[in-house]
């Protein structure tokens, strides 16, 4: 008998957490698990799942408007396991657990460093600290790095035996296949082409990347910086680029459904985040064996670089020079597949799912 598992997520919008969830849902062994994917709305969906997966669209724009629908669905269908991602959905499902069948287990997947995702406002901080107590109701919690795991246990007080580190599953074959697609804009192969990929938010530290690029540009004008992504800081960043008189050399490409066709042309992939959970874009750039330059920050980034013996690419100061573009001495792809390949990572998830269902 297959084990009935519900995967729940707000939407399949174009983010890293959503891409990981899709990889997990697509990759899980359907001979062992009866998989249903549930999301609030498909208005912002950009990712697709395979045809052998049941999909339920709750047709609700907000999570708070879907509570009774979720309770009714879970009580009627009686899944053995619910798997959730995104902080607010995790908390809501754990609060609603009282109304679910007693045998239904819940696994939540953390997408960030929980202590870094709290407000400085004392009232909001106090409210969030109270909410975190609901994590004790989870049967298992998945974190993506050692630092995220340790931070989560310290911040929430959850029993460490419930918290498991599993890296994000990356579909490397799909990435390599997507690189065959041509890009619309011509990329000058005579230039050093530097790429950033991610949401255009404060936490990504993009002004530091622009500053580092500006200093390098003064030494070598045959260089371009490509910024892939959308976000609330986009207009401010474009203004900053204009102030630096770099508009011809800093190209904003917006959100790209297939960023890999661009990244394959990169001579350098760059990051300057304040903190990261487990940056998928870094793993994906490494899968294409693009040199990387990463400003040091807390989170799962160091786990990735250590696993590939690339700690020297994790730097105290973001300075671009000719050494930044050097290729790796060893091939990184075999190690990457070992640690982050979808087959090995999904198998670890499957083992945790079965353990939770059995109450282990």
C-alpha positions as CSV (number, residue, x, y, z in Angstrom):
1,X,0.0,0.0,0.0
2,X,1.3,3.4,-1.0
3,X,1.7,6.0,1.8
4,X,-0.5,9.1,1.2
5,X,1.5,12.3,1.4
6,X,0.2,15.9,1.0
7,X,2.8,18.5,0.0
8,X,1.5,22.0,0.8
9,X,2.9,25.3,-0.4
10,X,1.3,28.8,-1.0
11,X,2.1,28.8,-4.7
12,X,4.6,27.6,-7.3
13,X,5.9,31.2,-7.9
14,X,9.4,31.7,-9.1
15,X,11.5,31.2,-5.9
16,X,14.1,28.9,-4.6
17,X,11.9,27.2,-2.1
18,X,9.3,26.6,-4.7
19,X,11.8,25.1,-7.1
20,X,13.1,22.8,-4.4
21,X,9.5,21.6,-3.6
22,X,8.9,20.9,-7.3
23,X,12.1,18.9,-7.5
24,X,11.1,16.9,-4.4
25,X,7.5,16.3,-5.6
26,X,8.7,15.3,-9.1
27,X,11.5,13.1,-7.8
28,X,9.8,11.1,-5.0
29,X,9.2,7.4,-5.6
30,X,5.6,7.1,-6.7
31,X,5.5,3.4,-6.2
32,X,6.0,4.1,-2.4
33,X,4.2,7.4,-2.0
34,X,0.8,8.5,-3.2
35,X,1.6,12.2,-3.8
36,X,-0.8,15.2,-3.8
37,X,0.4,18.7,-4.2
38,X,-1.8,21.4,-2.7
39,X,-1.4,25.2,-3.2
40,X,-3.5,28.2,-2.4
41,X,-3.6,29.7,-5.9
42,X,-2.1,29.2,-9.3
43,X,-2.1,32.9,-10.2
44,X,1.6,33.2,-9.8
45,X,2.7,29.7,-10.7
46,X,5.7,29.4,-13.0
47,X,6.9,25.8,-12.1
48,X,5.2,22.6,-13.3
49,X,4.9,19.2,-11.8
50,X,4.7,15.8,-13.7
51,X,1.4,14.4,-14.8
52,X,1.5,11.5,-12.3
53,X,1.0,13.9,-9.4
54,X,-2.4,14.8,-8.0
55,X,-2.8,18.6,-7.8
56,X,-5.4,20.5,-5.7
57,X,-5.8,24.3,-6.1
58,X,-7.6,25.8,-3.1
59,X,-8.4,28.9,-5.1
60,X,-7.7,31.3,-2.2
61,X,-5.5,34.3,-2.4
62,X,-4.6,34.3,1.3
63,X,-3.8,31.5,3.7
64,X,-6.1,32.9,6.4
65,X,-9.1,32.6,4.0
66,X,-8.4,28.9,3.3
67,X,-8.3,27.5,6.9
68,X,-11.7,25.8,6.9
69,X,-11.0,24.4,3.4
70,X,-7.7,22.9,4.6
71,X,-9.2,21.4,7.7
72,X,-12.1,19.8,5.7
73,X,-9.7,18.5,3.1
74,X,-7.3,16.9,5.6
75,X,-10.2,15.4,7.7
76,X,-11.8,13.9,4.6
77,X,-8.7,12.6,2.8
78,X,-6.7,11.5,6.0
79,X,-3.2,11.7,4.6
80,X,-0.6,9.9,6.6
81,X,1.8,12.8,6.2
82,X,1.7,16.5,5.4
83,X,4.9,18.2,4.2
84,X,5.0,22.0,4.3
85,X,7.5,24.7,3.4
86,X,7.4,28.5,4.0
87,X,7.3,29.8,7.6
88,X,3.8,31.2,7.8
89,X,2.3,28.0,6.2
90,X,4.3,25.9,8.5
91,X,3.0,27.7,11.6
92,X,-0.6,27.7,10.5
93,X,-0.6,23.9,9.8
94,X,1.0,23.2,13.1
95,X,-1.7,25.4,14.8
96,X,-4.4,23.5,12.9
97,X,-2.9,20.1,13.8
98,X,-5.4,19.8,16.7
99,X,-8.2,19.5,14.1
100,X,-6.5,16.9,11.9
101,X,-6.8,13.1,12.2
102,X,-4.6,11.9,15.1
103,X,-2.5,9.7,12.8
104,X,-1.6,12.5,10.4
105,X,2.0,13.5,10.8
106,X,3.5,16.9,9.9
107,X,7.0,17.6,8.6
108,X,7.9,21.3,8.1
109,X,10.9,22.5,6.0
110,X,12.7,25.7,7.1
111,X,13.7,28.0,4.2
112,X,15.8,30.5,6.2
113,X,17.8,31.1,9.3
114,X,15.0,31.7,11.8
115,X,16.8,34.1,14.1
116,X,17.7,36.3,11.1
117,X,14.1,36.5,10.0
118,X,12.7,38.3,13.0
119,X,11.7,41.9,13.3
120,X,13.5,44.4,15.5
121,X,10.1,45.7,16.7
122,X,9.8,44.4,20.3
123,X,6.0,43.7,19.9
124,X,6.5,41.7,16.7
125,X,9.6,40.0,18.1
126,X,7.6,38.9,21.2
127,X,4.7,37.6,19.1
128,X,7.0,35.6,16.8
129,X,8.8,34.1,19.8
130,X,5.4,32.9,21.1
131,X,4.5,31.5,17.7
132,X,7.7,29.4,17.5
133,X,6.5,27.2,20.3
134,X,4.2,25.6,17.8
135,X,7.2,24.0,16.1
136,X,7.2,21.5,19.0
137,X,4.0,20.1,17.4
138,X,5.9,19.1,14.2
139,X,7.0,15.5,13.9
140,X,10.1,16.4,12.0
141,X,11.8,19.7,11.0
142,X,14.0,19.8,7.9
143,X,16.9,22.3,7.9
144,X,19.3,22.8,5.0
145,X,22.6,23.4,6.7
146,X,24.3,22.8,10.1
147,X,24.2,26.5,11.0
148,X,20.5,26.7,10.1
149,X,19.8,23.5,12.2
150,X,21.8,24.8,15.2
151,X,20.2,28.2,15.0
152,X,16.7,26.7,14.8
153,X,17.2,24.6,17.9
154,X,18.6,27.5,19.9
155,X,15.9,29.9,18.8
156,X,12.9,27.6,19.2
157,X,14.0,25.2,21.9
158,X,12.8,22.2,19.9
159,X,14.3,18.9,20.7
160,X,17.3,18.5,18.5
161,X,16.3,14.8,17.7
162,X,13.4,16.2,15.7
163,X,15.6,18.4,13.5
164,X,17.3,16.9,10.5
165,X,19.7,18.4,8.1
166,X,19.1,17.6,4.4
167,X,20.5,19.6,1.5
168,X,18.3,20.9,-1.3
169,X,17.8,18.5,-4.2
170,X,19.1,19.9,-7.5
171,X,18.0,18.4,-10.8
172,X,21.4,18.7,-12.4
173,X,20.5,16.8,-15.6
174,X,17.6,19.3,-16.2
175,X,19.9,22.2,-15.6
176,X,22.4,20.9,-18.2
177,X,19.5,20.3,-20.6
178,X,18.2,23.9,-20.2
179,X,21.5,25.4,-21.1
180,X,20.9,24.4,-24.8
181,X,18.3,27.1,-25.1
182,X,19.5,30.2,-26.9
183,X,19.4,33.7,-25.2
184,X,17.7,36.6,-27.0
185,X,20.3,39.2,-26.1
186,X,23.8,38.6,-27.5
187,X,26.5,38.2,-24.8
188,X,29.9,39.5,-25.8
189,X,32.3,36.6,-25.3
190,X,35.2,39.0,-25.5
191,X,34.1,40.6,-22.2
192,X,34.3,39.2,-18.7
193,X,30.6,38.5,-17.9
194,X,29.7,38.6,-14.3
195,X,26.3,37.3,-13.1
196,X,24.1,37.7,-10.0
197,X,20.9,35.7,-9.7
198,X,18.3,36.2,-7.0
199,X,15.5,38.3,-5.6
200,X,16.3,42.0,-5.6
201,X,15.9,42.5,-1.9
202,X,17.9,44.2,0.9
203,X,19.3,40.9,2.3
204,X,21.0,40.1,-1.0
205,X,23.5,43.0,-0.7
206,X,23.4,43.9,-4.4
207,X,24.8,47.4,-3.9
208,X,28.0,45.7,-2.7
209,X,28.1,43.7,-5.9
210,X,27.7,46.9,-7.9
211,X,30.4,48.6,-6.0
212,X,32.8,45.7,-6.5
213,X,32.0,45.6,-10.2
214,X,32.6,49.4,-10.4
215,X,36.1,49.0,-9.0
216,X,36.9,46.2,-11.4
217,X,35.3,48.1,-14.3
218,X,37.8,51.0,-13.7
219,X,40.6,48.6,-14.4
220,X,38.9,46.6,-17.2
221,X,36.1,48.3,-19.1
222,X,35.5,45.1,-21.2
223,X,33.2,43.6,-18.6
224,X,29.5,43.4,-17.9
225,X,27.4,42.7,-14.9
226,X,24.1,40.8,-15.5
227,X,21.4,40.9,-12.8
228,X,18.7,38.2,-13.0
229,X,15.7,38.6,-10.8
230,X,12.9,40.9,-9.7
231,X,12.1,42.4,-6.3
232,X,11.3,45.5,-4.3
233,X,14.7,47.1,-4.6
234,X,14.8,47.0,-8.4
235,X,14.2,50.7,-9.0
236,X,16.6,51.8,-6.3
237,X,19.3,49.5,-7.8
238,X,18.8,50.9,-11.3
239,X,19.1,54.5,-9.9
240,X,22.3,53.4,-8.1
241,X,23.7,52.0,-11.4
242,X,22.9,55.3,-13.1
243,X,24.7,57.3,-10.4
244,X,27.7,55.1,-11.0
245,X,27.4,55.7,-14.8
246,X,27.3,52.0,-15.4
247,X,24.0,51.7,-17.2
248,X,25.7,50.4,-20.4
249,X,27.5,47.7,-18.5
250,X,25.0,46.6,-15.8
251,X,22.1,44.8,-17.5
252,X,18.9,44.0,-15.6
253,X,17.4,40.8,-17.1
254,X,14.4,40.5,-14.8
255,X,13.0,37.2,-13.7
256,X,14.0,34.3,-16.0
257,X,12.1,31.1,-16.1
258,X,15.3,29.5,-17.5
259,X,18.3,31.3,-15.9
260,X,20.7,28.5,-16.9
261,X,20.8,29.5,-20.6
262,X,22.3,32.8,-19.3
263,X,24.5,31.4,-16.5
264,X,26.3,29.1,-19.0
265,X,27.8,32.3,-20.5
266,X,29.1,33.5,-17.1
267,X,32.7,34.0,-16.4
268,X,32.0,34.6,-12.8
269,X,29.0,34.2,-10.4
270,X,28.9,36.6,-7.5
271,X,27.0,36.9,-4.2
272,X,27.1,39.4,-1.3
273,X,24.1,38.3,0.9
274,X,23.8,39.2,4.5
275,X,22.7,35.7,5.2
276,X,21.4,32.7,3.3
277,X,19.6,29.4,4.1
278,X,20.9,27.2,1.3
279,X,21.4,29.2,-1.9
280,X,20.2,27.1,-4.8
281,X,21.5,29.6,-7.4
282,X,25.0,29.0,-6.1
283,X,24.7,25.2,-6.5
284,X,23.3,25.7,-10.0
285,X,26.1,27.9,-11.0
286,X,28.6,25.4,-9.7
287,X,26.8,22.7,-11.6
288,X,27.7,24.6,-14.7
289,X,31.3,24.9,-13.4
290,X,31.2,28.7,-13.3
291,X,33.8,30.3,-11.1
292,X,32.2,31.9,-8.0
293,X,33.1,34.7,-5.7
294,X,31.1,34.9,-2.4
295,X,31.3,37.5,0.3
296,X,31.3,35.7,3.7
297,X,27.9,35.5,5.5
298,X,26.2,33.1,7.9
299,X,24.1,30.2,6.5
300,X,24.4,27.2,4.3
301,X,26.8,28.7,1.7
302,X,29.9,27.4,3.6
303,X,28.4,23.9,3.6
304,X,28.3,24.0,-0.2
305,X,31.8,25.3,-0.7
306,X,33.3,23.0,1.9
307,X,31.8,20.0,0.3
308,X,33.5,21.0,-3.0
309,X,36.8,22.1,-1.4
310,X,36.2,25.7,-2.6
311,X,36.5,27.6,0.7
312,X,38.9,30.0,-0.9
313,X,36.0,31.4,-2.9
314,X,34.4,32.6,0.4
315,X,36.0,35.9,0.9
316,X,36.2,38.7,3.6
317,X,36.2,41.5,1.1
318,X,34.4,41.5,-2.3
319,X,37.2,42.4,-4.7
320,X,37.0,41.3,-8.3
321,X,40.3,40.7,-10.0
322,X,41.7,38.5,-12.7
323,X,42.2,35.6,-10.3
324,X,38.4,35.6,-9.7
325,X,37.8,34.2,-13.2
326,X,40.2,31.3,-12.8
327,X,38.6,27.9,-13.5
328,X,38.6,25.2,-10.8
329,X,41.6,22.9,-10.5
330,X,39.3,19.9,-10.0
331,X,36.0,19.0,-11.6
332,X,33.2,20.0,-9.2
333,X,30.3,18.2,-10.9
334,X,30.9,14.7,-9.6
335,X,31.1,16.0,-6.0
336,X,28.1,18.2,-6.6
337,X,26.0,15.2,-7.7
338,X,27.1,13.2,-4.7
339,X,26.0,15.9,-2.2
340,X,23.2,17.7,-4.0
341,X,22.0,15.5,-6.8
342,X,18.3,15.0,-6.8
343,X,18.4,11.1,-6.6
344,X,20.5,11.0,-3.4
345,X,18.8,13.9,-1.7
346,X,15.3,12.8,-2.4
347,X,16.2,9.3,-1.0
348,X,17.1,11.0,2.3
349,X,13.7,12.8,2.3
350,X,11.9,9.5,1.6
351,X,13.6,7.9,4.6
352,X,12.6,10.8,6.8
353,X,9.0,10.6,5.5
354,X,8.7,6.9,6.3
355,X,10.3,7.4,9.7
356,X,7.8,10.1,10.6
357,X,4.8,8.0,9.3
358,X,5.9,5.1,11.5
359,X,6.3,7.4,14.5
360,X,10.1,6.8,14.8
